[in-house]
Amino acid sequence: MTNMKVTKEREDLKNMDPAELNKKINALRRELFSLRLNAATAHVKDYSQFGKLRRQIARAVTELTSRSKAQS
């Protein structure tokens, strides 16, 4: 991802409410699971997707965690 896309993605995460963030995290985790299944059963075109998805999940979880700590 280019720096511009990462910045846009972070802004999108900051604008989401906690319920939307949880939905996004769950969707990304399901996508990663599907990718892992495809890797086990068939050929995956782009193996860099694994890292990209893990980073997206980490960004969303970090945003959610920082919000919950800020409210405490």
C-alpha positions in Angstrom: 0.0 0.0 0.0 1.2 3.4 -0.7 1.5 6.0 2.0 -1.5 7.9 0.7 -3.7 4.8 0.9 -2.5 4.1 4.5 -3.3 7.6 5.5 -6.8 7.4 4.0 -7.4 4.1 5.7 -6.4 5.5 9.1 -8.7 8.4 8.6 -11.5 6.0 7.7 -10.9 4.0 10.9 -10.9 7.2 13.0 -14.3 8.2 11.6 -15.9 4.8 12.4 -17.8 4.2 15.6 -16.8 1.2 17.8 -19.5 -1.1 16.4 -18.4 -0.4 12.8 -14.8 -1.0 13.8 -15.8 -4.4 15.3 -17.6 -5.3 12.0 -14.6 -4.2 10.0 -12.2 -6.3 12.2 -14.5 -9.4 11.9 -14.8 -9.0 8.1 -11.0 -8.7 7.7 -10.5 -11.8 9.9 -13.0 -13.7 7.8 -11.1 -12.6 4.7 -7.8 -13.7 6.1 -9.3 -17.1 7.0 -10.7 -17.5 3.5 -7.2 -16.6 2.1 -5.6 -19.2 4.3 -8.1 -21.9 3.2 -7.4 -21.0 -0.4 -3.7 -21.3 0.2 -4.2 -24.7 1.7 -6.5 -26.0 -1.0 -5.5 -24.1 -4.1 -3.0 -21.7 -5.5 -3.0 -18.1 -4.2 -2.0 -15.4 -6.7 -0.6 -12.8 -4.3 1.0 -14.0 -1.1 1.6 -10.4 0.0 -2.2 -10.3 0.8 -1.5 -12.2 4.1 0.7 -9.4 5.4 -1.6 -6.7 4.1 -4.6 -8.2 5.8 -2.7 -8.7 9.1 -1.6 -5.1 9.1 -5.2 -3.9 8.4 -6.5 -5.9 11.2 -3.8 -4.6 13.5 -4.5 -1.0 12.6 -8.3 -1.5 13.3 -7.6 -3.3 16.6 -5.1 -0.6 17.6 -7.7 2.2 16.9 -10.4 0.3 18.9 -8.0 -0.3 21.8 -6.8 3.3 21.9 -10.4 4.6 22.0 -11.3 2.2 24.9 -8.3 3.3 26.9 -9.0 7.0 26.2 -12.6 6.6 27.6 -11.2 4.9 30.8 
